[in-house]
């Protein structure tokens, strides 16, 4: 990566998009959009997870140099990043944790979508107060 600016710019765009999404969520009557919004949010979170895993792989020049098959002299850590092995491991582990958290959020969106889609379909998209919901039929073996 030549510059941090592209990442910074894209992160700023994510903030703006999240703010717009938050504003849209304030609107009434958009409940039917929830399943599709969860699906799109899931996809976005999966992409972010993959990007953070990619950044973790690129975070250590030693690892990046191995993948690019650089010579030993070019891959000398003292010339590249000045990180100890412990610092490098901590950096990579932290970025992996970030990536895993995004992946977990994506799974949560998928589970949420699978849970709310049937509920919204049965209510026709309108809200049913909690106490007015019909009890589920239980199977008797």
N, C-alpha and C positions, 0 to 999 in steps of 0.2 A: 504494500500500500504506500503510495507516494505522499499522501497528505491525510491529516485527520479531518479536513474540511468536509469531504463528502459524507462522512459518518455524522459529523456535527449537524450538517444541513438536513440530512434525512431524519435525524433524531428530533430536530426542531419541527420538521413537517409532521412527524408522529404526534408531537404535542398539540399542534394545531388541529390535526384530524381528531384526536381524542377530545379536545375542547368542543369541536363541532358535533361530535357524536354525543357528548354530554348535553349539549344544548338541544339536540334533536330528541333526546330521551325525555326532556321536559314536556314535550308535546303530548296532548291527550289523544287517545284513539288510535295509537299506532301499535297496539298490542299484537296485532296479527303479524307485524314485521319481526317480532322477537325470534322465532326459529331461524329465519334467514339471516338475521343480524348475528345470532350466535354462530351460525355456520361460517359466515364471513369473518367473524372475529376469531374463530378457531383457525381458519386458514392463515390469517395474518399472524397469529401467535406461533403457528408452526413455522412460518417463514422466518419470524424473528428468532425462534429457537435455533433453526438451522444456521442463521447468520452468526449467532453468538458462538455456536460450536465451531464455525469457520474461523471466527476471530480468535477463539481459544487455540486453534491449531496454528494460527499465524502469530500468536502472541509471543511465542518463543522462536527467535531466529534459529536456534539449534534444531528445533523440530522442522521449521520451514526449510532450513538448508538441507535436511535429510530428504525431504520430499522433492526438492529440486535437484538433488544429487550434486551439490556443490563440493568442491575439493576440500580437503581437510583444512588447508590454510584459510580458505574463504569461510569455513564453518567454525573457525576459532571463536568460542564464546567471548573471550576477553575483548575481541575487536568488534563484536556485534552488539551485545546488549548489557554486558557487565552485571548480569544477574547471577546469583549463586544458584546452585541446583535447587536448594530449598525455596528460594524466592520464585524461581521459575515454576516449580511444582505448585506453590501456593497461588500464583497468578493463573495458571492453567486450571487449577481446581476451582477457583472462584468464578472464572468465566464459564466453566462447565456447569457450575451451580446455577448461574444466571440462565444459561440455555435450558437446563432441566426445569427450572421454574416456569419458563415460557411454555415448555412442552406440557407441563402439568396443567397450566391454565388452559391450554388448548384442549386437553382431555376433559377438563371440567366444563368447558363450553359445549363439547360434543355431548357429554352426559346431560347437561342442562337442556340442550336442544331436544334430546330424545325424551326427556321428562316433560317439557312444557308443550311440545307439539301436540300430543294427544289431548292434553288438558284444554288447550286453546281450540282445538278442532271440535271438541264436544260442547264447548261454551259458545261456539260461533264467533270467537274472538272477543266476546264481552267478558267482563269480570264477574265471577260468581263469588259472593261473600262466603267466607270460610264456613260459617254455621249452616249455610243453605246447600252445601254440597251433599249429593246423595252418597250414602255409604257404599263402599265397594262390596260386591257380592263375593262371598267367600265360598270356595269349593269345599265340599264335604267329601271325604274319601270313603 
